Amino acid sequence: MAAAALRIGVVGGSIAGCAAAVAGFRAGADVTVYERSGAELQDRGFGIVIPPPLHRELVTSGYPDAAMETAPVATRVWLTREPGGRSTREPARHSSPVTPCNWGLLWRSLRAGAGAVRYLRGEPVTSVGAAPDGRAVITTARGEEPYDIVVGDDGHASRTRQLLAPGLTPEPAGYLVWRGAIPLSALADHPRELELLRGAGVTLGFPGGHGIFYLIPGAGDRLLAYAIYGRPPASSDANADPGPYVRELAREHFPAAWAEIVARGTHRTTACHPVADVQVPRAARAPLLLAGDAAGVSRPHTASGAVKALQDARCLERVLREGPTVGAALERYADERTAAGAHLVELGRRMGRAQVEETPDRAAMGQDDVDVWFRDVLAGTRHYLYERPGAGVTA
């Protein structure tokens, strides 16, 4: 397939869209990205993690720049509150090498890696249709443009998903995740917690939920990124500031030091999202291809939203290079990425049951108990965050 003759339109210009643009650009195609938001996406400061081998592969291949700052750690530490008190108890730790990144910095690096790609900010797509010659047509306020391939990268509420799977929408899990990033000044009075976070990611469990804490790069100093999972408040206003409820949740369930960190921090970014999942029956049918959350959403316990989008992009680049036709390339993509997405959705559901819906008595657990518990959750599958419970801790 002569990739240089291909025109690719990408609907959505966040991490998934920029990664797809890099893939098409590296394969020699003419790529245009349509991003509906006119805002500066790099201002989003949430934390994400990437498996170290994938990060090395992406840097070597020219996706993010090698100069993009990360905050690697090698260990996962499980914490809970001491029964009947407010002190911290550590049930277990295990080897879990990850490369934490800042969402906004990764977006900026991918955007730069797309080179001569045409990136249209503030350009919402009104429709994607079929042309008589078998290609696709993207329609915006400025008119229509034909493309050999349209990549739907328009997120969990994807409109392009409806073209391949009409009526398919994410299925709610019944609980929420609160995400945020806090300046390290919030840790100034907590040197023990700061020292722990410099070398480890922390999972803090409580009845009916858990919190994830890890350091990420910031515009200057590092930030403490967090994701706290739990049941929604009894009466909630979707437009209300999520901060007070998160602080109350931490005060009720966290050890005192960690509750103080959540309560005292000046939160750079805070957002509340319902947890849900969905997977399309088929991730591509020429001339349309779905990637990132448009193709499938797994529960965030898998820490695979950005990871999956990056893996989708690498697969897209490879099938475009190998061809031999658009149809054959997209069929190969669909075979690989549909199965990968379905695997993540199922794994996310198991993790959600274990860590939110049917939480164990963490106060009574030790290292062996945690190892056995999470091996049961994984059920023989492999995942970069948890594939070696019980394997020991790396230095």
Protein Blocks (a to p, Z undefined) as FASTA:
>chain_A
ZZklpccddehjbfklmmmmmmmmmnopacddddfbfcdfklpccdcdddfklmmmmmmn
opagfklccdddfbdcdddddehiabdcdfbdcddddddddfklmmmmmmmmnomaccde
hiacfbdcddfkopacdddfkbccddfbdcdfebjklfklmmmmghiacddehiacdddd
ddfklmmmmmmlmmmmmmcccddddehiacdddddddfklccddddddddddfbdcfkbc
fklmmmmmmmmmmcfklmmmmmmpccfbacdddddddddfbfbdcfbdcehjlloccdfk
lopmmmmmmmmmmmmmmmmmnmmbfklmmmmmmmmmmmmmmmmmmmmmmmmmmmmmmccc
fklpcfklmmmmmmmmnnopacfklmmghiapaZZ
